[in-house]
Amino acid sequence: MTTKKRICTVIIVLVIVCAVCVGGFFVWKKTGKGGSKSSQKVYVQKVSSLNTVSDFKLSNCSFLGVVEAQESVDVKYDSSKTVDEILVKDGDSVKKGDKLLTYDVEAINLQLEQAKLEVERLQNEITSNKSQIAELEKEKKNVDQDAAVSYTTQILSLQSDIAKNEYDIKAKNVEIKKLEVSTKNAYVTASIDGTVKNVKTVDKLQEDGGDVIMQITEEGDYRIKGRFNEQNSTDIMQGVSVIVKSRLDDSTWKGEITSVDTSPQKNSDDMYMYSYGSSDEMSQSSNYAFYVKPESFDGLMLGQHVLIEIDNGQDTSINKTGIWLYSDFICKDGKKNYVWAKDKDGKIEKRYVEIGQKDEDNGDCEIKSGLEKGDYIAYPDKSIEEGMTATTNEADVSVPPNDLGTDDNSDGDTEGGDEDIAFDGSDEDGMAIDEDMLASMTDEEIEEYFNKLYGEEENAENADGENADAADADAAFAE
C-alpha cells in the first residue's frame, strides 16, 4: 500500500472514531450521564401546595372585627346659661362644627356685668382693709404690750380677708373671660358628623333634669369595631384602607379606618383574646380598638363577625376558586397547554390542561381541567423529558432545577431539552459518509470508497500527469 493510501486510511479511521465519539456524547447528554431516561429524577411538588387559591389565614395584617351600632355623642348644655333657641330637630343631619343651639346673649351680658361688679366690690374691700391695717399699725405703736396684742389680732384678720378677696378676684376674672367668650360664641356646635336624635325642649329638660339636651349618632346605622394588640399596632392608623371579609361567604367590602382608641380594652369575650403563654400579667399582650367605616353596609348585619385585612392593593375583582397556578408552570405545545406531571407509575408525563381566567397582576391562571389538587407537577426545565422518574426529595434530583435556558418548554417550539446538534456523519466539506458501510469494509475497500468520494480531485491530478501515486491508485481500482 502506498504512503498516500496509508494516510487516507488513517484519516478515514479517525473520522469514524470521531463520529462514534460525537454520537456517543449526544446520547450521553440526552439520557443524562450515560443513564436511561427512567433513571433521571425530576423534582415534583403537590398541586395543592402550589395553588395560589388559599383559605383566609389570620396574619399580622388581618384582624377580627364585629359590626356594631354607630357611636353616639351626648350634647350637653351649660345649665348656668339660658338656652335661647334650639336650631335642630330629630332626624336632621349635621356636620362637625354646625350650630345646634344658641344661648341668650342678654342673659350672658347680665352675668358678665354682675361678675365685673363683684370684682370691683372685692377690690374696694381690699383697699379699705389695707387702709385699716395702716391705721392700726400706727395706733399699735402708742399702746402698751397688752393692748398691742388686740391690734395684732385685728391686723391679721384684715390681712386674711385681703388674701381671700384676692383669690375671689382671680376666680371671677376667669369667669369673666369665659363669659366674654360666650358672648362671642353663644352657641353649641356638633363635635362629629351624624344624625340628631332625642332632642329635648327646655321645659322637658327641666322636667327630666340632667344636662343632655340631644344626641348625635354618626352617619350610617353601623360601624365595624376591630381589635389589635401591641405586637401589630404598626399596621393600624387612621386613614388606612382596609378590606372587610365576611366569615359566612366570599363577600367583601372596602373601607377605611376612621379612628383608633389607644385605651386598653377589656377581654370580655373569647373572640378578642390575644394572651400568650401563662396567665401572668407580664406575659400577656394588651388589646386596643379601632373603627372602620365601610363604603357600603349592604349585606352586613348588626353583631356580625367579620375579618379585617389591610388593603395593600391586592386585586379582589377575581374570585379565585379551584386550582390556580403561576403561569411559569404552563408549557405550550402549539396551541395546547401542558404541564410536566407525575403519572400513576411515578414517571414524568406531558399532561395537557385547560386554561381559564388569567390574573395578569398576580401572574397566575386558572386550571379548569387536567389537574387535581392531589397531583404532582414539576417546574419546567429544558432537560425534562417524558419517562423520567418523579421524586419529591430534592436531594435525589438529577435535572438541575429551573434551568430554563433560551429554548425552554414554555415557548412551544420544542419538546424540551437542548436543541441537539444533528450529527449525520458528514465531513467538514459536507460530503456524506455512510458509517455502517465503512464499518463492514476491508482496508482496500475503504480506500476505494474514499477515492471515489474524492474522485474528481484524483482525476484532475491524473489528467495533468503530476502525481504518479494517483495513477497507481487508479490502476489498483481498475484491477
C-alpha positions in Angstrom: 0.0 0.0 0.0 1.4 3.4 -0.9 2.1 6.1 1.6 -0.8 8.2 0.4 -3.1 5.2 0.7 -2.0 4.6 4.3 -2.6 8.3 5.1 -6.0 8.2 3.6 -6.8 5.0 5.6 -5.7 6.6 8.8 -7.8 9.7 8.1 -10.9 7.6 7.4 -10.5 5.6 10.6 -10.1 8.8 12.6 -13.2 10.2 11.0 -15.1 7.1 12.0 -13.8 7.2 15.6 -14.7 10.9 15.9 -18.2 10.2 14.5 -18.7 7.5 17.1 -17.4 9.7 19.9 -19.6 12.6 18.9 -22.6 10.4 18.6 -21.9 8.8 21.9 -21.6 12.3 23.5 -25.0 13.3 22.4 -26.5 10.0 23.5 -24.9 10.6 26.9 -26.2 14.1 27.1 -29.7 13.1 26.0 -30.0 10.4 28.5 -28.1 12.1 31.3 -24.6 10.9 32.3 -24.9 7.8 30.2 -28.0 6.5 32.0 -31.5 5.9 30.7 -34.3 8.4 30.9 -36.1 6.5 33.6 -33.1 6.7 35.9 -33.1 10.5 35.8 -35.1 12.1 38.6 -37.2 15.2 38.4 -38.4 17.2 41.5 -42.2 17.5 41.7 -44.4 19.3 44.1 -48.0 18.8 45.1 -50.5 21.0 43.2 -52.3 21.9 46.5 -49.1 23.4 47.8 -48.6 25.4 44.6 -52.2 26.5 44.4 -52.5 30.3 44.6 -56.0 30.0 45.9 -55.8 29.6 49.7 -58.2 29.8 52.6 -58.0 33.0 54.6 -55.4 32.9 57.4 -55.1 35.5 60.1 -51.8 37.3 59.8 -50.2 40.4 61.1 -52.2 42.5 58.6 -55.6 40.8 59.4 -57.8 41.3 62.4 -61.1 40.2 63.9 -64.0 42.6 63.9 -67.7 42.9 64.7 -70.5 45.1 63.3 -71.9 47.4 66.0 -74.1 50.4 66.2 -72.5 53.7 65.4 -71.1 56.0 68.1 -73.5 58.4 69.7 -72.3 61.6 71.3 -74.3 63.4 74.1 -74.7 67.1 73.6 -74.7 68.9 76.9 -75.7 72.4 77.6 -74.4 74.8 80.2 -77.0 74.9 82.9 -75.6 78.2 84.1 -76.8 79.8 80.9 -80.2 80.3 79.4 -81.0 78.5 76.2 -82.3 80.9 73.6 -83.0 78.7 70.6 -82.6 75.0 69.6 -81.6 75.1 65.9 -82.1 71.4 65.0 -84.7 68.6 65.3 -84.8 64.9 65.4 -83.5 63.3 62.2 -81.5 66.3 61.0 -78.1 65.5 59.5 -75.3 67.7 60.8 -71.6 68.2 60.1 -68.9 68.7 62.6 -69.0 72.4 63.6 -72.6 73.0 62.7 -74.6 75.1 65.3 -77.0 73.1 67.4 -78.4 75.7 69.9 -77.8 79.2 71.0 -77.8 80.8 74.4 -79.5 84.0 75.4 -76.8 86.7 74.9 -78.6 89.3 77.0 -78.5 86.9 80.0 -74.8 86.3 79.4 -74.1 90.0 79.3 -76.0 90.4 82.6 -73.9 87.7 84.2 -70.8 89.4 82.8 -71.8 92.7 84.3 -72.5 91.1 87.7 -69.1 89.4 87.6 -67.4 92.7 86.9 -69.3 94.4 89.7 -68.3 91.6 92.1 -64.6 92.1 91.2 -64.9 95.8 91.7 -66.5 95.3 95.2 -63.8 92.9 96.2 -61.1 95.3 95.1 -62.8 98.1 97.2 -62.8 95.8 100.2 -59.1 95.1 99.8 -58.4 98.8 99.5 -60.4 99.5 102.6 -58.8 96.7 104.6 -55.3 97.9 103.7 -56.2 101.4 104.9 -57.5 100.0 108.2 -54.3 97.9 108.6 -52.2 101.0 108.1 -54.2 102.9 110.8 -54.0 100.0 113.2 -50.2 99.8 112.7 -49.8 103.5 113.8 -52.0 103.1 116.8 -50.3 99.9 117.9 -47.0 101.8 118.4 -48.5 104.1 121.0 -50.2 101.4 123.3 -48.8 99.1 125.9 -48.0 95.4 125.3 -51.3 94.0 126.4 -53.3 96.3 124.1 -50.8 95.7 121.2 -52.0 92.0 121.2 -55.5 93.1 120.3 -54.2 95.3 117.5 -52.2 92.4 116.1 -55.3 90.2 116.1 -57.3 92.8 114.1 -54.5 93.3 111.6 -54.1 89.5 111.0 -57.9 89.2 110.4 -57.9 92.1 107.8 -54.9 90.5 106.1 -56.8 87.2 105.9 -59.8 89.0 104.3 -57.5 90.6 101.8 -56.0 87.3 100.8 -59.5 85.7 100.4 -60.7 88.7 98.3 -57.6 88.4 96.0 -58.4 84.8 95.4 -62.0 85.5 94.7 -61.0 88.2 92.2 -58.8 85.7 90.3 -61.7 83.3 90.1 -64.1 85.9 88.9 -61.7 87.1 86.3 -61.6 83.5 84.9 -65.4 83.6 84.9 -65.4 86.9 83.2 -63.1 85.6 80.4 -65.4 82.7 79.8 -68.5 84.9 79.7 -66.7 87.2 77.3 -66.0 84.2 75.0 -69.6 83.1 75.4 -70.9 86.4 74.2 -68.9 85.9 71.0 -69.7 82.2 70.7 -73.1 81.9 72.3 -73.9 78.5 70.8 -73.1 74.8 70.9 -71.7 73.0 67.9 -71.6 69.4 66.7 -68.5 67.5 67.5 -69.0 64.8 64.8 -70.8 64.3 61.6 -74.1 62.5 62.1 -77.8 62.5 62.7 -79.6 64.4 65.5 -81.7 62.2 67.9 -83.6 62.6 71.2 -83.8 66.4 71.1 -85.4 67.8 74.3 -87.2 71.1 74.8 -86.0 73.4 77.6 -89.2 72.6 79.5 -88.7 68.8 79.0 -85.1 69.2 80.1 -86.1 71.0 83.3 -88.7 68.4 83.9 -86.4 65.4 83.5 -83.3 67.0 85.0 -79.8 66.4 83.7 -77.8 68.4 81.2 -78.0 66.2 78.0 -80.3 68.1 75.6 -79.8 65.9 72.5 -77.6 63.2 70.9 -75.7 62.9 67.6 -75.2 59.4 66.1 -72.5 59.1 63.4 -73.7 58.7 59.8 -74.8 55.3 58.9 -76.5 52.7 61.1 -73.4 50.7 61.8 -69.7 50.7 62.2 -67.1 47.9 62.5 -65.1 47.6 65.6 -61.8 45.8 65.3 -59.2 44.8 67.9 -55.4 44.9 67.6 -52.6 44.3 70.1 -49.4 46.0 70.9 -47.5 43.5 68.7 -49.2 44.5 65.5 -50.0 48.1 66.3 -47.8 49.5 63.5 -50.4 48.3 60.9 -53.3 50.3 62.4 -53.5 54.1 61.7 -56.3 56.5 61.0 -57.0 56.7 57.2 -55.6 53.3 56.3 -57.6 51.4 53.7 -58.9 48.0 54.6 -60.9 45.1 53.1 -63.6 43.7 55.2 -64.3 40.0 54.6 -67.4 38.0 55.6 -66.9 34.8 57.5 -70.1 33.5 56.0 -69.3 33.6 52.3 -67.0 35.3 49.8 -68.5 38.8 50.3 -66.1 41.7 50.7 -66.4 45.4 51.5 -63.8 48.1 51.1 -63.4 50.7 53.9 -61.2 53.0 55.9 -60.0 53.2 59.5 -61.8 56.3 60.9 -60.4 56.3 64.4 -58.1 54.4 66.8 -58.7 54.0 70.5 -55.4 53.6 72.4 -57.1 52.9 75.7 -56.5 49.3 76.7 -59.6 47.2 76.1 -61.1 44.5 78.3 -61.0 40.9 77.0 -64.7 40.5 77.5 -65.1 37.6 75.0 -63.0 34.9 73.6 -63.0 36.5 70.1 -60.6 39.1 71.2 -58.2 37.1 73.4 -54.6 37.7 72.5 -52.8 36.5 75.6 -49.8 34.2 75.1 -48.3 31.6 77.4 -49.2 31.7 81.1 -51.8 34.0 82.7 -49.0 36.1 84.2 -49.7 39.8 83.5 -46.2 40.3 82.0 -46.7 37.5 79.5 -49.9 39.0 78.0 -50.4 41.4 75.2 -52.7 44.4 75.6 -55.6 44.9 73.3 -56.8 48.1 71.7 -59.8 49.1 69.5 -60.1 50.7 66.1 -63.1 51.6 64.0 -63.8 51.0 60.3 -66.3 52.8 58.1 -67.1 50.6 55.0 -68.1 52.1 51.7 -71.3 50.2 51.9 -73.2 48.2 54.6 -75.2 46.2 52.1 -75.2 42.6 53.3 -73.9 43.3 56.8 -75.9 42.7 60.0 -75.6 44.1 63.5 -73.4 41.8 65.5 -72.0 40.0 62.5 -68.3 38.9 62.9 -66.0 39.8 60.1 -62.3 39.7 59.2 -60.5 43.0 58.5 -57.5 42.9 56.2 -55.1 45.8 55.5 -55.6 46.7 51.8 -52.2 46.5 50.2 -53.6 46.9 46.7 -54.5 43.3 46.2 -57.0 42.6 43.4 -60.3 41.5 44.8 -62.1 41.6 41.5 -61.3 38.0 40.6 -63.0 35.5 42.8 -60.5 32.6 42.7 -61.7 29.1 43.3 -60.4 25.7 42.4 -56.8 25.5 41.1 -54.7 28.5 40.1 -51.1 28.1 39.2 -48.4 30.6 38.3 -48.1 30.9 34.6 -44.4 29.8 34.7 -45.6 26.2 35.3 -47.6 26.2 32.0 -45.8 25.0 28.8 -47.0 25.3 25.2 -47.4 22.6 22.6 -48.6 24.5 19.6 -52.0 25.8 20.7 -52.2 23.3 23.6 -51.2 23.9 27.1 -49.5 21.3 29.3 -47.5 20.8 32.5 -44.9 18.2 33.4 -46.8 15.9 35.7 -46.2 12.7 37.6 -48.2 9.8 36.1 -49.7 6.8 38.0 -46.4 4.9 37.6 -44.3 7.7 39.1 -42.9 8.8 35.7 -42.9 12.3 34.2 -45.5 12.8 31.5 -46.8 15.7 29.4 -50.2 16.4 31.0 -52.5 18.6 28.8 -54.6 21.2 30.8 -57.3 23.6 30.0 -56.6 27.2 31.0 -59.4 29.5 32.2 -59.1 33.1 33.7 -55.8 34.9 34.0 -54.7 37.3 36.6 -52.1 39.5 34.9 -51.3 41.4 38.0 -50.6 38.3 40.1 -49.1 36.3 37.3 -51.3 33.2 37.8 -54.0 31.5 35.8 -57.0 29.1 36.4 -56.6 25.4 35.6 -60.1 24.4 34.5 -59.3 20.7 33.8 -56.4 18.3 33.6 -55.1 18.6 37.1 -56.3 17.7 40.6 -55.1 19.2 43.9 -53.5 15.8 44.8 -51.4 15.6 41.6 -47.7 16.4 41.5 -46.1 18.7 38.9 -42.5 19.8 38.0 -41.3 23.3 37.3 -40.4 23.4 33.5 -36.8 22.7 32.7 -35.2 22.3 29.3 -33.8 18.9 30.3 -37.1 17.3 31.3 -38.4 14.6 29.1 -41.3 12.1 29.3 -40.4 8.9 31.1 -38.1 10.4 33.6 -38.7 9.5 37.3 -40.6 11.9 39.5 -39.3 12.5 43.1 -40.3 14.7 46.0 -36.9 14.5 47.5 -34.8 17.4 46.3 -31.6 15.5 47.2 -32.4 12.9 44.6 -32.9 15.3 41.7 -30.8 14.7 38.6 -32.2 17.5 36.5 -30.9 21.0 37.6 -33.9 22.9 38.9 -35.3 25.9 36.9 -32.6 25.9 34.2 -34.9 27.2 31.5 -32.1 28.4 29.1 -33.2 30.0 25.9 -35.2 27.1 24.5 -37.4 26.2 27.4 -40.6 24.3 27.1 -42.8 27.3 27.5 -42.1 28.7 24.0 -44.0 25.8 22.4 -41.4 25.3 19.7 -39.6 22.3 21.1 -40.3 19.3 23.1 -37.9 20.3 25.8 -34.1 19.8 26.2 -31.3 21.2 24.2 -31.6 21.9 20.5 -29.4 19.0 19.7 -26.7 19.3 17.0 -27.8 16.9 14.2 -24.8 14.6 13.6 -25.2 13.0 10.2 -21.7 11.7 9.6 -20.8 14.4 7.1 -17.2 15.6 6.9 -16.3 19.2 7.0 -16.9 19.7 3.3 -20.4 18.5 3.7 -19.9 15.1 1.8 -22.0 12.2 3.2 -20.1 9.3 4.7 -22.0 6.0 5.1 -20.7 4.8 8.5 -22.4 1.4 8.5 -21.0 0.5 5.1 -17.4 1.7 6.1 -17.5 -0.5 9.2 -18.0 -3.6 7.2 -15.3 -2.9 4.5 -11.7 -4.1 4.4 -8.8 -1.6 4.2 -8.7 -1.9 0.4 -12.5 -1.3 0.1 -12.3 1.7 2.4 -9.5 3.2 0.3 -11.5 2.6 -2.8 -14.6 4.2 -1.3 -12.6 7.1 -0.1 -11.1 7.6 -3.6 -14.5 7.5 -5.2 -15.7 10.3 -2.8 -12.7 12.4 -3.9 -12.6 11.1 -7.5 -12.9 14.5 -9.1 -9.6 15.6 -7.4 -7.8 12.4 -8.3 -9.0 12.6 -11.9 -7.7 16.1 -12.2 -4.3 15.1 -10.9 -4.1 12.1 -13.4 -5.1 14.4 -16.3 -2.2 16.7 -15.5 0.3 13.8 -15.1 1.6 15.3 -11.9 1.0 12.5 -9.4 2.3 9.0 -10.1 0.8 7.6 -6.9 -2.6 8.7 -8.1 -2.0 6.7 -11.3 -1.1 3.6 -9.3 -4.3 4.0 -7.3 -6.3 4.2 -10.5 -4.6 1.0 -11.7 -5.4 -0.7 -8.4 -9.1 0.3 -8.8 -9.1 -1.0 -12.3 -7.9 -4.4 -11.1 
